[in-house]
């Protein structure tokens, strides 16, 4: 599965983690990944799967759109079309179980 990596994204995750008074170790334990992975995500050295992103956002009580870099949320038509094409490309490679996870995430994003 494609992973998202971005310094701004990592900075936003760090901001919300600290705002919620979580250490990297506590958040990692709650999400089921290593503290080193949290460090690497926050520093933009490692990506994060959609499932881990969903779990982190749930633990931090923020929406996925709260942690995405600004450019991901802009109403720029070209960027929007590119993101949709990339998403469809990734989804075409997923098995049925992972597509179910994506469907759940879409439902969560809709509120």
C-alpha positions, 0 to 999 in steps of 0.5 A: 500500500502506498504510504504518505510521507511529508515533513509538514505532515509529520510536524502536524502529527507531532503537534497534535500528539504533544497537544494531547500529552502523548509521548511517542512511546505511549502513542506507538503502544496505543496504535501498535507500532514501534516508537521508532516508527512514530519518530520516523513519521514525525521527521518525514523519514517514513511513510504511514499506511492508511490504516495506521494513519486512521488509528493515529488520528483516532487516538489523537482525536483529530480528523485525517484532514486535520493532519494532512498538509495544506496542499492536500486540502486545497481546491486546486483542480489539477491537484484534486484530479492528481490525488483522485487518479493516484487513489484509484491507482492504489485502490486497483491494486488492493485485495477485497479486505483492504478495499473494505478498510478504504470503504470504512475510512471513506465513511469516517471522512464523510462523518 
